[in-house]
């Protein structure tokens, strides 16, 4: 069960870490990357909505094995994509397969284990997920450094095949008693259209808010109205896809909001760090991967400590506030780094980032579902994972678009500053040109190389400033999250 979930976490973290390399390979801009992320999210949410019906219809053994087979098919399709359109389709197929994994694997723990064995099973489950999450950046970095971008997808396939074999051999095959209702295809298509419209609107917002505001507002309103209509239909339906009525629990709803806050900050930080470290600070990609893995190992160590000592802590709110403030401090530190900083100087902030995940997400997970009965737990986890996909997709799209827009703005300001001081710029270029000509390079080629270096320097500085601005936004979000946690009374 842990490996099934770890496969999805491994692939998604590797994909986000390698986003700039994959975008360059398929000639896509950040706007297109947002669509790629949206395709996965839409596919995943469609599968999550149908998770319970499919599990009842086919049994968990066939269902999860089939989901992993779909995920493998989408991964192979992604690895062989020749352009953006194919990659979008491949990520949609991956999402259809991956959307089944987290919810189904987690709800199987109370199904397959006696109450006395569940705490140990849950510990193993969490440790497996955090281990995969920790190793994913280093694995992605090594695959990029020693191979090609397609290896990001090929690298996850061995684990997916093992998980599929384990699902077929080890998971329960018995179907529940009672007649399984016919599939509700119309509500599913209704939900898919709503999510697709909202995802595209989020992806296009930063580009079209001024140039095509009417079109953007119309698309967002259409998606919102479709989603409201779907939720209203599900609330009134006798056999809905989403059991919303049984989840009308204030503690659970507060926990969902906390989950969204955590995933937004976590995925936004996960997207910006590889770009910031590799392209703005010019740290080798393999080193960046291992630095990210270091943060993951801190999280893993924190999990082990939390499992041991958490029962002694009666109140979890101070832990969540501390984790958010630690993340805010780490993000602010990243936003203040000089351009010539070395990898070792990033380690303290990365370690703090690793503690953020433990101190925030584990208490939230323990508190959110305490008000749900065993019969409603599966429905609660289903809705939580829907929200996770929305938050992760939105965070990645937001990061991609904010970085690009801010980089363009800063680059224009820097170029304008250089243009206002032509004598200093010409002196710098002449110095570089003279240094190159003394090495035997032709004067014309040396001049072009000097201009190229100046352009590259402007690009790097613009990206550095843009990354630092995004980190300041993360710090603000984390502080705001700490204030919200402090103010709320339902989770304690």
Buried (B, 14 or more C-beta within 10 A) or exposed (E): BBBBBBBBBBBBBBBBBBBBBBBEBBEBBBBBBBBBBBBBBBBBBBBBBBBBBBBBBBBBBBBBBBBBBBBBBBBBBBBEBEEBEBBBBBBBBBBBBBBBBBBBBBBBBBEBBEEEEBEEBBEEBBBBBBBBBBBBBBBBBBBBEEEEBBBBBBBBBEBBBBBBEBBBEEBEEEBEEEEEEEEBEEBBEBBBBBBBBBBBBBBBBBBBEEEEEEEBBEBBEBBBEBBEBBBEBBEEBEEBBBBBEBBEBEBBBBBBBBBBBBBBBBBBBBBBBBBBBBBBBEBEBBBBBBBBBBBBBBBBBBBBEBBEEBEEEEEBBBBBBBBBBBBBBBBBBBBEBEEEBEBEEBBEBBBBBBBBBBBBBBBBBBBBBEBBEEEBBBBBBBBBBBBBBBBBBBBBBBBBBBBBBBBEBBBEEBBEEBEEEEEEBEEBBEEBBEEBBEEEBEEEEBBBBBEEBBEEBBBBBBBBBBBBBBBBBBBEBBBBBBEBBEEEEBBB
